């Protein structure tokens, strides 16, 4: 259910303060807001969030040695064949695509797990929580989506809280890229690629309602160009 989005100007000011605390470059004054005053925000349905998390986890399993036939068997058992995007389908079934870019989805899974309440933090200075694997689908062991859902009780975050973190990662994405280009030390063990993946997941998971927002798009339609 959509709820009023927080004040975007207050959120942006607080997030800029966080960038300064991390000694990162800050975006220019004209850097766009993610939403406008008066907009509403909601999360995608929990089952959709869980399905996307499981699909990305399957892609990672393929990256690390799972066979195409085993991956297809899991997809069929989990009723998720239609949840793959065309590039994901080509990679899962035929290893077509950039293996390195698919490996980076590890951080997108981390962000989606935060949205689902499966991990406590999404710290831009820290890698993914090492305990996260325990609460994700055990795909190599054959755990289906249904079995995972029955084992793990998702408790999705408040939509307004997720919006704040999305704006933070929108700013972080710009700041990390600027820092890397300028040779400025990053504040921890996370690089711009990881921040970009986390932002991708949050951009997809968080839906805004208002006069300047398009209907929610698919995973491959997320725009990270700004």
N, C-alpha and C positions, 0 to 999 in steps of 0.2 A: 504494500500500500504506500502511495506517495505521501510524503510529509513535507512541510516547508523546509527549503534549503536554508542553511545558516547564512548570515550576512557575508557575501563574498569579499567585501572590502576588509572586514575585520579578519577573516580567515587568511586572506593574502598577506595582510600586515604581519600576522603572527608567524606565518610560514617564512616570510622574508627575514624576520628576526632569527628564525631557526637556521637559515642559510648563513647568516652573519655569525651565529654562534659556532657553526662548523667551519668558519673561515673560507666559505665558498663565494664565488662571484654571485651577484644578485641580478635578476633580470631588469631590463630598463622599465621606466615608468609606464610605457605604452604596452607592456607585455599583457596579452589578453587575459581576461578573467575566464574561468571555466564555466561559470554560470552567472546569471544576472539576479539582482534583487527581485524577490517575488516568485522566483522559480520554485518548483517542487523537485524532490529527489526520491528515488526508490532503488532498491537492488533488484537485479534479475531474480526470477523465482529460484528457490533453493535447489530444486531438482535440476534446473538448467546449470546452475553454478557447480553442482556436484558432477554432472555429466561432463562439463568442460574440463574440470579438474582431472577426472578419470581419463579422458581422452589424451590430455597432455601427458599424464603419467604413462600411458601406453606408448606414446611417441618416444618418451625418454627410455622406456624399456627396449624399444626397437633400436634406439641409438646405442644401447649397451649390450646388444647381442641377441635379443629375442628374435625368433625367426618370423618371417611373414605369415607362415601357416599358423603358428601359435597365436600371433597377434589377431589374425582373422577369426580364429576360434573364440578368442576372448571377446572380440567385438560382437560376434553373433550371440554368444551366451549372455552378454550384457545389454543386448538390443541397442547398440550404439553405432551401428554401421553408418546410419544417416547423419550422425553428429560430426563426422569428419568433414573438414573443408577439402576442396579438390587438391590443394598442395599436400595436405596431411594424408589423404588417400593414396596419392602417388608415392609418398615416402613410406608409408606403412606397408603397402602391398608390393612395391617394386624398388624401394631404396632410392627413389628419384628425388633429388633436391639437395640442398646444402646441409650436410650432416651437422656442421658446426652451429648453424643457426637454430636447428631443432634442439640441440643440446642446451642452448641458452634458455629454453622454456622452463628449465628448472626454477628460475626465479619468478616466472609467471605463475607456476604452481604454488610457490611460496606465498605470493600475494593473494591468490584465490583462497588458499588455506586460511589466511588471515581474515578475509571477508566471511568465510564460513565459520569462523570462531575456533579453528582447529589449532592455531598457533597464537601466542600471546603478543608477539611484537613483529614489526616490520621496520627494523632499524636500518637506516641508510649507511651506517658504518659497520654493520655486521652481516656476514653471510647467512644463508638459510639456517634455520634451527636444526641441529643434527638429530633431534628427536622427531622431526617431521615425518620421516619415512614410516614410523610406527603407526601414524594415524592416516596415512594415505593408502589407497588400494594396493594390496599385495598381489600385483598382477602376475609376477613370475610364479607365484604359488597357485595361480588360477582363481583368485578371489574375484568374483563378479561384482558389478556395480551394486546389485541388490544385496549381496552379502556384505559389501563394504558399508552400505547405508545402515544395515541392521547392527553392524559392529560399532560404527562411529556416529555419535549424535551431534549433528551440526547445530550450531547456535549462531546464526548469521548476525553480523554486527548491525548496529543502528545505521540507517542509511545516511543520516547527517554526519555521523562520525566517519563513514567511508568517503563521503564527499570531501571532508577536510583533508583526509589522507591523499585523495586523488589530487587535490590542488597542490599539496606538498610535493608529490611526485612529479607533477607538471613543472613545478619550479626546479626541483632537483634534477630533472632530465636536462633542462637547459643549463643549469649550473655545472653539472658534471661534465657535459660536453665542452663547455667553455673552459673549465679548469684543465681538462686533458689537452685541449688545443694550446692553451697558454703555458703548459708545464707547471701548473699550480698543484701542489700535493693534495691528494684526496684525503678525506678525514678518516678513512678506515680501510677495510679489506674489500670493499665493494667498488666495482667500476661502473662506467657509464652504460655498458651493455646490460648489466644486471638491473640498474635503475630503469632503463628503457623497458625491460621485460615486465618489471613490476608495474610500471605505469600502464603498459599495454593491458594487463589483466584488470587493473582498476578502471581504466577507461571503458572496458567492455562490461564490467560487472555493475557499474553505477550508471543509472539512467536518470536524466534530468527531463523535466516537463516544463515547457515554457514556450513563448512565441519564437525564440531563436534556436530551438533545438529540433533536429530531425528525429524521426522515429529511430529507435535503437537498431543498429545494424549488426552484421555478423562479425565473427572473430577476425576475419581477414579484412574487414572494412574499417577497423579502427585506424584513425588518422593520427600518426605521431610526427607529422611534418612540422608542427609548431611547438 
